[in-house]
């Protein structure tokens, strides 16, 4: 009987370990999110449902209010380089998904309304961008809530020129 109990304990250890490895490999985390779920990967309203844990953070207009500007630059090798210039805001990747702090967070990048990625720095390479496609960048808090100033989202948009019009 003691041999059966030992084999049972060994089975529990290895089975539990295999379960954790399988879960982690499929994007399951222990913070209440299944990051392997396609709804959590963005695109339209799926991103809002997946990560907007609270209401938008609405700040008053003024000299300290956050803002953002964007530009597209033709990459000499291929694609485009997106330059994001935030005002009164800093990228804080070390605080992603943590508590909000004034003036910091990350950006979300959308192409033609579909979320492409989170952005934690001023530059991003976009490998392929159809002429006339709208690129939108929004500023978000650490907890993923959208930033607003007097009810207006803090975002900027730029339309992709044709390849021959690169800036």
N, C-alpha and C positions, 0 to 999 in steps of 0.2 A: 504494500500500500504506500509506503514512503517513496518508492520509485515512481509510482503514478503521480503522487503529489509533486515531486520534483519535476517530472516531465510537464505537468500542468503549469507550474510556475514558469518554466522555461518558455513554454508556448505563449503564455501571457506576455512575457517580456518581448519576445520577438514579434508577436502579433501586434502588440501596441506600438512598437517601433516602426513596423511596416505601415501601420495606419497613419502615424504622424508623417512619415516620409511621403506617403501617397497624398495626404491632405496638402502638405507644403508644396509638392510638385504640381498640384492643381490650383494653386493660388489661394487656398484656404488659410486664413490667419486667425489668431485668437483675439482679435480686437473687434469682433462682431461684423467683419466684412469678408465677403467671398470675392476677392479680387480676380478670380478666374471666371466669374460670371460676366458674360458679354455686356450685360446692362451696366456694369461698373466700369467699362472701358470707354464709355463716352458716346458721343453722337447725339446731338439734339437734347431732348428732355431726359434721356437715360442718364446722362451725367448729373443733372440736377437731382434726380431721384436717388442716385447712387451715393453722392457725396455731399449734398447740401444739407448738413445736419441742423442748420438753424436758418433763420431769416437772413436776408441780405443785411450787410452792415452799411447803414446810411449815415454819412458824415456831413457836416455843415460845410458849405462853400467858404472859401477864404484862402489866404496865402499858404496855409499849411495843408490844404486838401490834396489828396493824391490825384495824379493824372498819368497819362501814358500817351506816347507817340510811337508810330511804327513806320519803318521804311523797308522796301525790298531792294536788294542789290543783286545784280546778275553775278553768279559765281563764275569765275574764269574757266573752271573745269566742267561743271555741270550743275544744273539746278539754280536755286536762289538762296541768298542769305537774308534772313529776317533780322532786322535790327530793332530792338525794343528799348525805348528810352523812358523809364518811369520817372515821375516827379514826386517828391515827398513820399517815396516808397522804396523799400529795399527787398531784394529777393532773399529769402531765408530758408534754404532747403533743409537745414538742420532742424527746423521747427515744423516741417510739413506734417499735417494731421494732428498737430499739437494745439494747445490753447492759443487763442488769438493774442497778438501783441500789436499795439498801435504802429502803423506805418510799415508793416512787413507781411510777407506772404509769398505768393507765387502767381504766375499767369497761366491762363488757359489759351491755347492757340486753336483756332477753328479755320477750316478751309471749306468754303461753300456751305457753311452752317454745320459741318461735321467736325467734332473734336479730333484734333490731330495729336495733341500732347499737352502735358504740363510743361511749364517753362520756369527754370530756376536761375536764369542768367539773361544777359542782354542780347545774346546772339543765338540764332538757331539756323541750321541748314535745312532747306526743304528740297528734297531730291527732284521732285516733279511738281510742276504747278501749271495748270492750263491757262492760257492767255484769257484774261477777263475774269479769272476766279477771284473771289473776295477772300482776303485773309483778315481775320478778326482776332484781336488779342484783348482779353479781359483780365483785370487785376482781381485777385481773390485773397481772402484771409488765409491764415494757416489752417483753419478748420474747413476750408473750401467754400465758405460763404462768399458770394459776390460782393465786391465793394461798390458803393454808390455814393454820389455827392449830390445832395438835395434831390434825391429820387432818381437820378440819372446814372446808369451803369458807367463805371470807370473802364472805358474800352476805347480802342482805336481800330480803324479799318483801313485797308489799302487794297486796291485792285491790281492784280498782276498784269503788267504790260505784256505785249508780245515779246518774244525773245530778242528781237532786233531793237527794242526800246529799253533794254536794261539800263538801270541807273548806276 
